[in-house]
Amino acid sequence: MYSDIPILPYTKFAEDAECIKNSIDMCLYFSPGSRLNHPTFGCELDSVLFDPIDDHTARKILLELLQCLQRWDPRFRVVPGLSSVVPDVDNNRYDVKLLIEVVLPSEQNIEYEYFSTLERPIN
């Protein structure tokens, strides 16, 4: 799926944080069925689009993010206990914080944080 994911074992995984951020963005911006050659690729955030902005929906979003990113990119894992989705009712959005652990074959893992905001359009 990604050109920087190795096909053969023992080849080096991509360590560039920008590359991993782009990969996360790709997973989040596509919903299943939107890519012709990968009909199951993406994250089902559409399912919570019209749900109320509250803690219950924030937990559903975090669970979907964890499952989606685990399914589509083996180069990293999201640390669930240190990641969060916080509802911001006043600004009609969710603030997303993901702690990403980059998985390297050498057992020397790298950690960094990914911040994003999921905004619901106001009509």
N, C-alpha and C positions, 0 to 999 in steps of 0.2 A: 504494500500500500504506500509506504514512504520509501523514497529512494535511499535514505540514509539508514534504514533498518537492515542489518546484515542478513544475508541469505545463508551463508555458511557459518557454522559455529566458530567461536573463538575470534571472530573479527570484531573490531572495535565499535562500540555503540557511540552514537553522537553525544557529545558532552556539552555542546553549545546551548546555553540557557535560552537564547533567542529562538533557536530551532525548536526547542521543547515548548516554548510559549506559543509559537506558531502552530504546533501540533495540537495543543490544548484548544486554541482558538478554532481550528478546523473542526475538531470534535464537537465543540459547543455551537458553532454557527450552522451546522448542517443537521437536519432532522432525518430520521430514517425514511427512505423512499425518495429523497431529493437528489441522489447521485445515481446515475444510470448504471454504471458498472459496479457499484457497491450499494445495492438497495437497502442493506441493513446498517450502513455506516451512519453514525451521528448520535445525537443526544435527544431524548424525547422531552425537551423542555416545553414544547408546545402544549403538552398535556396539562400544565399548570398555568397556562396563560391567563385564564379567566377565573382562577381560584383566588380567594381572598388573600391579601398580603398579611400573613400572620406566621407564627412560629411553626405550625403544622405544615404549611406549604413550604417553608424554608427547609424543614427536615426532608420533605419529599425531594426538593431540588438538590440538596446535598447528597442524598442517596443516589439519585439519578446521575449526578456528576461523578461520584465515586465509581459506580458501575460502568458508566460509559468510558471513562478514561482508563480504567483497568482493562476493559475489553479491547480497546483500540490501540493502545500504545504500550508495548512491553518495556520501553526504555526507562520508565519512571513509575512510581507509585505515589498515590496521595495518602498522606498520614491522616487517618480519619479523626483521631482525637484532637489534633491541632488545627484542623480545618473547620471553617464555619461559613454559614450563610445566615445573614442577619437581615430581617425585614426592616425597611425604612418607609413606613406608611406615609409620612409627611411628604416625601419626595417620590412616592410611587415607584419604589425600586427595592432591590435586594443588594446588599454589599457582600461580595464573595471573597473569602480568603482561603486559599488552598496551600498547604505546606506540601511541597513536592520533594520527594526523595529520588534522585537520579540513581538508577541501578546500573552499576558498572561491573563488568566481569571480574575485576581485580579485588572486589569486596571493599573498595574505597568509595563509599557513596557520598554524594554531594547533596546538600539540602538548600533550597531557596523557596521564597514565598511568592505566590502568584496572587495578585489582587485584580478584581474585576467588579463591574457593576452591571447587574441585569436590570434594565429599565423596561417598564411596561409603557407602551405609547399611550398618550392621553388623547382621546378623541372627543 
